[in-house]
Amino acid sequence: MPHNYIVEKVLNNNVVVAKGTGHEEFIMIGKGIGFGKKKGSHLDDENFEKVFKLYDQEEQELYKQLLKDLDPAVLEVVYEAILHIQKRLNMPLNEHIHIGLTDHIAFAVKRIRQGLEIKNPFLKDTELLYPREYQIAEEVVAFLNSRLKAGLPPAETGFVALHIHSAVSDKPLSAVNEHAGLLLRLIIVIENQLNIKIDKQSIDYARLLSHLRRVIDRAEKVESGGEEQEKLAWLLKQEYPVCYNLSWKLIRIIQQDLRKTVPESETVYITVHLQRLITS
């Protein structure tokens, strides 16, 4: 069923400020949605292929500020990229991706055209942490390069993947970056405590990293491991004391960093992953 809106202001051919039947004001983003429109024009969102709406007042103001200095070509291409992301994931995205990703790509394109190099030392780690988002980010960067002729480097794939994860997890990008940084610090602690250099290409490293990410995501969702888990923890402590003690150290770091509780049962799983890592 179509929804009818009234145009309050046309920001450009692809972006308008509109009001709905409840008189709430929001931003509508859609290809050609503002073309030929003016204040008071009626809009039917079914007349457009895809329309995004920004309801949050703060997000609306940020987007309006962003549009003032934004190349319209970048806006249109990033809009199409977000359509692709949503289609690939088949789920709604946090509306902030329209500000965050658009601003990021505009800045990256500007740097490239100024001859500045873009580096990302955590590219491989990002791929291991967020494989689904990373794969889609590769597609997005290839699409942006084909349309903008910008020459965005592979390093951008990692940054775009973080924006995608932020949008699907409903977490601020700052929190996503903090969690990624915490994970990398945990890996450094593991290497120092076990006096090893981890093979970042190994399947055991990928499994460990994936599990530590889930530990962070599950923080505060305290669930008792039960009697069986307690027995297993005791056995692992006797059999693999170094890895068991290290697992507790990692949990304490996570708890202190996030100020959240991590279930004691996680020591069992982390110990197993650590033992696999040093025996593989």
MARKETOR-101867 format. One record per residue (C-alpha): residue in three letters; residue number from 1; x, y, z. Coordinates in Angstrom, 2 decimals. Layout:
N
REC, Ala, NUM, X, Y, Z $
...
END
This chain:
280
REC, Met, 1, 0.00, 0.00, 0.00 $
REC, Pro, 2, 1.53, 3.37, -1.01 $
REC, His, 3, 2.37, 6.04, 1.54 $
REC, Asn, 4, 1.76, 9.68, 0.70 $
REC, Tyr, 5, 4.10, 12.42, 1.90 $
REC, Ile, 6, 4.32, 16.18, 1.51 $
REC, Val, 7, 7.63, 17.76, 0.46 $
REC, Glu, 8, 8.88, 20.35, 2.93 $
REC, Lys, 9, 12.19, 21.07, 1.19 $
REC, Val, 10, 14.14, 19.72, -1.77 $
REC, Leu, 11, 17.80, 19.28, -0.82 $
REC, Asn, 12, 18.79, 17.91, -4.23 $
REC, Asn, 13, 17.41, 15.60, -6.93 $
REC, Asn, 14, 17.89, 12.56, -4.69 $
REC, Val, 15, 17.10, 13.93, -1.22 $
REC, Val, 16, 14.05, 15.74, 0.18 $
REC, Val, 17, 12.75, 16.73, 3.59 $
REC, Ala, 18, 9.17, 15.47, 3.86 $
REC, Lys, 19, 6.27, 15.13, 6.29 $
REC, Gly, 20, 4.00, 12.15, 6.75 $
REC, Thr, 21, 0.37, 11.94, 7.79 $
REC, Gly, 22, 1.40, 12.26, 11.43 $
REC, His, 23, 3.24, 15.51, 10.59 $
REC, Glu, 24, 6.56, 13.99, 11.60 $
REC, Glu, 25, 9.45, 15.41, 9.57 $
REC, Phe, 26, 12.11, 13.17, 8.10 $
REC, Ile, 27, 14.59, 12.92, 5.24 $
REC, Met, 28, 13.78, 10.73, 2.24 $
REC, Ile, 29, 16.63, 9.45, 0.06 $
REC, Gly, 30, 15.86, 7.92, -3.33 $
REC, Lys, 31, 17.10, 8.17, -6.88 $
REC, Gly, 32, 15.34, 11.11, -8.58 $
REC, Ile, 33, 12.96, 11.59, -5.66 $
REC, Gly, 34, 13.45, 15.38, -5.63 $
REC, Phe, 35, 13.50, 15.93, -9.38 $
REC, Gly, 36, 10.85, 18.44, -10.42 $
REC, Lys, 37, 9.49, 18.69, -6.88 $
REC, Lys, 38, 8.97, 21.74, -4.69 $
REC, Lys, 39, 7.57, 22.57, -1.25 $
REC, Gly, 40, 4.05, 21.21, -1.01 $
REC, Ser, 41, 4.49, 18.54, -3.68 $
REC, His, 42, 3.02, 15.13, -2.95 $
REC, Leu, 43, 5.22, 12.02, -2.89 $
REC, Asp, 44, 4.24, 8.39, -3.15 $
REC, Asp, 45, 7.16, 6.14, -2.09 $
REC, Glu, 46, 5.91, 3.36, -4.34 $
REC, Asn, 47, 6.72, 5.54, -7.33 $
REC, Phe, 48, 10.41, 5.11, -6.55 $
REC, Glu, 49, 12.46, 1.94, -6.75 $
REC, Lys, 50, 13.95, 2.24, -3.27 $
REC, Val, 51, 13.53, 4.93, -0.64 $
REC, Phe, 52, 15.41, 5.30, 2.64 $
REC, Lys, 53, 14.05, 7.44, 5.45 $
REC, Leu, 54, 16.02, 9.15, 8.21 $
REC, Tyr, 55, 13.78, 9.72, 11.24 $
REC, Asp, 56, 16.33, 10.57, 13.94 $
REC, Gln, 57, 16.56, 14.37, 14.29 $
REC, Glu, 58, 20.30, 14.35, 15.01 $
REC, Glu, 59, 20.97, 12.10, 12.02 $
REC, Gln, 60, 18.91, 14.43, 9.82 $
REC, Glu, 61, 20.94, 17.46, 10.83 $
REC, Leu, 62, 24.22, 15.61, 10.26 $
REC, Tyr, 63, 23.05, 14.52, 6.82 $
REC, Lys, 64, 22.01, 18.07, 5.88 $
REC, Gln, 65, 25.46, 19.35, 6.89 $
REC, Leu, 66, 27.11, 16.57, 4.92 $
REC, Leu, 67, 25.18, 17.48, 1.75 $
REC, Lys, 68, 26.49, 21.05, 1.74 $
REC, Asp, 69, 29.99, 20.06, 0.60 $
REC, Leu, 70, 29.25, 16.68, -0.97 $
REC, Asp, 71, 29.82, 15.84, -4.62 $
REC, Pro, 72, 26.34, 14.78, -5.88 $
REC, Ala, 73, 27.98, 11.95, -7.84 $
REC, Val, 74, 29.42, 10.49, -4.63 $
REC, Leu, 75, 26.03, 10.77, -2.89 $
REC, Glu, 76, 24.25, 8.89, -5.69 $
REC, Val, 77, 26.84, 6.13, -5.96 $
REC, Val, 78, 27.03, 5.55, -2.18 $
REC, Tyr, 79, 23.22, 5.45, -2.08 $
REC, Glu, 80, 23.33, 2.66, -4.69 $
REC, Ala, 81, 26.06, 0.90, -2.71 $
REC, Ile, 82, 23.86, 0.96, 0.42 $
REC, Leu, 83, 21.01, -0.49, -1.62 $
REC, His, 84, 23.35, -3.33, -2.60 $
REC, Ile, 85, 24.42, -3.90, 1.02 $
REC, Gln, 86, 20.82, -4.10, 2.18 $
REC, Lys, 87, 19.89, -6.45, -0.64 $
REC, Arg, 88, 22.85, -8.76, 0.05 $
REC, Leu, 89, 22.12, -8.90, 3.78 $
REC, Asn, 90, 18.34, -9.01, 3.33 $
REC, Met, 91, 17.81, -7.00, 6.49 $
REC, Pro, 92, 17.29, -3.36, 7.53 $
REC, Leu, 93, 20.33, -1.23, 8.26 $
REC, Asn, 94, 20.82, 1.34, 10.98 $
REC, Glu, 95, 20.09, 4.67, 9.33 $
REC, His, 96, 23.44, 6.14, 10.43 $
REC, Ile, 97, 25.15, 4.25, 7.59 $
REC, His, 98, 23.85, 6.99, 5.25 $
REC, Ile, 99, 25.94, 9.55, 7.16 $
REC, Gly, 100, 28.86, 7.39, 8.24 $
REC, Leu, 101, 29.58, 5.55, 4.99 $
REC, Thr, 102, 28.81, 8.54, 2.74 $
REC, Asp, 103, 31.11, 10.80, 4.74 $
REC, His, 104, 33.85, 8.16, 4.84 $
REC, Ile, 105, 33.79, 7.48, 1.08 $
REC, Ala, 106, 33.70, 11.20, 0.23 $
REC, Phe, 107, 36.76, 11.79, 2.42 $
REC, Ala, 108, 38.58, 8.73, 1.03 $
REC, Val, 109, 37.94, 9.82, -2.58 $
REC, Lys, 110, 39.21, 13.30, -1.74 $
REC, Arg, 111, 42.42, 11.88, -0.24 $
REC, Ile, 112, 43.05, 9.63, -3.21 $
REC, Arg, 113, 42.59, 12.52, -5.65 $
REC, Gln, 114, 45.06, 14.55, -3.59 $
REC, Gly, 115, 47.61, 11.78, -4.00 $
REC, Leu, 116, 47.53, 10.71, -0.35 $
REC, Glu, 117, 48.02, 7.05, 0.56 $
REC, Ile, 118, 45.40, 5.12, 2.52 $
REC, Lys, 119, 46.73, 2.36, 4.79 $
REC, Asn, 120, 44.96, -0.22, 6.91 $
REC, Pro, 121, 47.25, -2.41, 9.05 $
REC, Phe, 122, 44.26, -4.38, 10.36 $
REC, Leu, 123, 42.87, -5.45, 6.99 $
REC, Lys, 124, 43.43, -9.21, 7.45 $
REC, Asp, 125, 42.12, -9.12, 11.01 $
REC, Thr, 126, 38.97, -7.35, 9.86 $
REC, Glu, 127, 38.42, -10.03, 7.21 $
REC, Leu, 128, 38.69, -12.74, 9.86 $
REC, Leu, 129, 36.50, -10.91, 12.36 $
REC, Tyr, 130, 33.70, -10.02, 9.98 $
REC, Pro, 131, 33.91, -12.34, 6.93 $
REC, Arg, 132, 30.37, -11.71, 5.68 $
REC, Glu, 133, 30.70, -7.94, 5.93 $
REC, Tyr, 134, 34.17, -8.08, 4.39 $
REC, Gln, 135, 32.95, -9.99, 1.34 $
REC, Ile, 136, 30.19, -7.44, 0.74 $
REC, Ala, 137, 32.68, -4.61, 1.32 $
REC, Glu, 138, 34.88, -6.01, -1.47 $
REC, Glu, 139, 31.88, -5.82, -3.80 $
REC, Val, 140, 31.11, -2.28, -2.66 $
REC, Val, 141, 34.67, -1.01, -3.18 $
REC, Ala, 142, 34.79, -2.59, -6.65 $
REC, Phe, 143, 31.46, -0.92, -7.49 $
REC, Leu, 144, 32.60, 2.48, -6.17 $
REC, Asn, 145, 35.78, 2.28, -8.21 $
REC, Ser, 146, 33.90, 1.34, -11.36 $
REC, Arg, 147, 31.53, 4.28, -10.98 $
REC, Leu, 148, 33.72, 6.98, -9.45 $
REC, Lys, 149, 37.03, 6.03, -11.11 $
REC, Ala, 150, 38.58, 6.86, -7.76 $
REC, Gly, 151, 41.11, 4.07, -7.37 $
REC, Leu, 152, 40.12, 3.21, -3.81 $
REC, Pro, 153, 42.76, 0.76, -2.49 $
REC, Pro, 154, 42.11, -2.67, -0.88 $
REC, Ala, 155, 42.65, -0.96, 2.50 $
REC, Glu, 156, 39.23, 0.65, 2.08 $
REC, Thr, 157, 37.57, -2.79, 2.10 $
REC, Gly, 158, 38.35, -3.10, 5.80 $
REC, Phe, 159, 36.94, 0.31, 6.65 $
REC, Val, 160, 33.76, -0.28, 4.64 $
REC, Ala, 161, 33.34, -3.69, 6.34 $
REC, Leu, 162, 33.37, -1.97, 9.75 $
REC, His, 163, 30.67, 0.47, 8.61 $
REC, Ile, 164, 28.56, -2.45, 7.40 $
REC, His, 165, 29.01, -4.33, 10.69 $
REC, Ser, 166, 28.06, -1.19, 12.60 $
REC, Ala, 167, 24.86, -0.90, 10.55 $
REC, Val, 168, 23.80, -4.54, 10.96 $
REC, Ser, 169, 24.78, -4.89, 14.62 $
REC, Asp, 170, 23.14, -1.57, 15.53 $
REC, Lys, 171, 26.33, -0.52, 17.31 $
REC, Pro, 172, 28.06, 2.84, 16.90 $
REC, Leu, 173, 31.15, 2.67, 14.72 $
REC, Ser, 174, 33.19, 3.80, 17.72 $
REC, Ala, 175, 32.07, 0.69, 19.66 $
REC, Val, 176, 32.87, -1.56, 16.68 $
REC, Asn, 177, 36.36, -0.04, 16.49 $
REC, Glu, 178, 36.84, -0.39, 20.25 $
REC, His, 179, 35.89, -4.07, 20.15 $
REC, Ala, 180, 38.21, -4.71, 17.21 $
REC, Gly, 181, 41.02, -2.96, 19.07 $
REC, Leu, 182, 40.33, -5.01, 22.19 $
REC, Leu, 183, 40.52, -8.24, 20.18 $
REC, Leu, 184, 43.88, -7.29, 18.72 $
REC, Arg, 185, 45.20, -6.46, 22.21 $
REC, Leu, 186, 44.07, -9.89, 23.39 $
REC, Ile, 187, 46.03, -11.52, 20.55 $
REC, Ile, 188, 49.16, -9.60, 21.59 $
REC, Val, 189, 48.69, -10.80, 25.19 $
REC, Ile, 190, 48.36, -14.40, 23.95 $
REC, Glu, 191, 51.53, -14.18, 21.86 $
REC, Asn, 192, 53.49, -12.64, 24.73 $
REC, Gln, 193, 52.23, -15.07, 27.39 $
REC, Leu, 194, 52.75, -18.18, 25.28 $
REC, Asn, 195, 55.93, -16.83, 23.67 $
REC, Ile, 196, 54.68, -17.67, 20.17 $
REC, Lys, 197, 54.12, -15.93, 16.87 $
REC, Ile, 198, 50.63, -16.83, 15.70 $
REC, Asp, 199, 50.13, -17.82, 12.09 $
REC, Lys, 200, 47.42, -15.33, 11.10 $
REC, Gln, 201, 46.52, -17.48, 8.08 $
REC, Ser, 202, 45.76, -20.60, 10.13 $
REC, Ile, 203, 42.27, -21.95, 10.70 $
REC, Asp, 204, 42.97, -22.21, 14.45 $
REC, Tyr, 205, 43.69, -18.47, 14.60 $
REC, Ala, 206, 40.46, -17.72, 12.71 $
REC, Arg, 207, 38.49, -19.90, 15.14 $
REC, Leu, 208, 40.09, -18.30, 18.19 $
REC, Leu, 209, 39.45, -14.79, 16.90 $
REC, Ser, 210, 35.86, -15.65, 16.03 $
REC, His, 211, 35.23, -17.09, 19.49 $
REC, Leu, 212, 36.78, -14.11, 21.29 $
REC, Arg, 213, 34.54, -11.83, 19.23 $
REC, Arg, 214, 31.50, -13.83, 20.35 $
REC, Val, 215, 32.68, -13.63, 23.97 $
REC, Ile, 216, 32.71, -9.83, 23.70 $
REC, Asp, 217, 29.31, -9.80, 21.98 $
REC, Arg, 218, 27.83, -12.03, 24.68 $
REC, Ala, 219, 29.29, -10.01, 27.55 $
REC, Glu, 220, 26.73, -9.37, 30.29 $
REC, Lys, 221, 24.51, -12.20, 29.08 $
REC, Val, 222, 25.52, -14.31, 32.03 $
REC, Glu, 223, 24.54, -17.92, 31.79 $
REC, Ser, 224, 25.58, -20.62, 34.20 $
REC, Gly, 225, 27.68, -23.35, 32.65 $
REC, Gly, 226, 26.16, -25.94, 34.97 $
REC, Glu, 227, 27.83, -28.79, 36.81 $
REC, Glu, 228, 29.19, -30.44, 33.66 $
REC, Gln, 229, 30.99, -27.24, 32.63 $
REC, Glu, 230, 32.48, -26.92, 36.11 $
REC, Lys, 231, 33.84, -30.48, 35.90 $
REC, Leu, 232, 35.30, -29.81, 32.46 $
REC, Ala, 233, 36.89, -26.59, 33.69 $
REC, Trp, 234, 38.55, -28.47, 36.56 $
REC, Leu, 235, 39.91, -31.11, 34.16 $
REC, Leu, 236, 41.26, -28.51, 31.76 $
REC, Lys, 237, 42.91, -26.64, 34.61 $
REC, Gln, 238, 44.78, -29.85, 35.59 $
REC, Glu, 239, 45.62, -30.84, 32.01 $
REC, Tyr, 240, 46.45, -27.44, 30.47 $
REC, Pro, 241, 47.30, -25.05, 33.33 $
REC, Val, 242, 49.11, -22.50, 31.14 $
REC, Cys, 243, 46.25, -22.09, 28.67 $
REC, Tyr, 244, 43.65, -22.24, 31.44 $
REC, Asn, 245, 45.32, -19.45, 33.43 $
REC, Leu, 246, 45.75, -17.40, 30.26 $
REC, Ser, 247, 42.06, -17.80, 29.45 $
REC, Trp, 248, 41.21, -16.28, 32.81 $
REC, Lys, 249, 43.60, -13.39, 32.14 $
REC, Leu, 250, 41.89, -12.69, 28.81 $
REC, Ile, 251, 38.47, -12.74, 30.46 $
REC, Arg, 252, 39.63, -10.26, 33.12 $
REC, Ile, 253, 40.95, -7.94, 30.38 $
REC, Ile, 254, 37.60, -8.10, 28.56 $
REC, Gln, 255, 35.66, -7.43, 31.77 $
REC, Gln, 256, 37.86, -4.48, 32.74 $
REC, Asp, 257, 37.78, -2.99, 29.25 $
REC, Leu, 258, 34.02, -3.32, 28.70 $
REC, Arg, 259, 33.01, -3.02, 32.37 $
REC, Lys, 260, 30.74, -5.99, 31.75 $
REC, Thr, 261, 30.50, -9.51, 33.07 $
REC, Val, 262, 31.78, -12.53, 31.12 $
REC, Pro, 263, 30.40, -15.98, 32.06 $
REC, Glu, 264, 32.93, -18.23, 33.83 $
REC, Ser, 265, 32.06, -21.01, 31.40 $
REC, Glu, 266, 33.94, -19.11, 28.68 $
REC, Thr, 267, 37.22, -20.24, 30.26 $
REC, Val, 268, 36.50, -23.76, 28.99 $
REC, Tyr, 269, 36.09, -22.74, 25.36 $
REC, Ile, 270, 38.97, -20.25, 25.33 $
REC, Thr, 271, 41.30, -22.81, 26.93 $
REC, Val, 272, 40.46, -25.34, 24.21 $
REC, His, 273, 41.10, -22.79, 21.45 $
REC, Leu, 274, 44.43, -21.74, 23.00 $
REC, Gln, 275, 45.59, -25.33, 23.36 $
REC, Arg, 276, 44.75, -26.02, 19.72 $
REC, Leu, 277, 46.70, -22.93, 18.73 $
REC, Ile, 278, 49.95, -24.00, 20.40 $
REC, Thr, 279, 49.76, -27.66, 19.38 $
REC, Ser, 280, 48.83, -27.15, 15.72 $
END
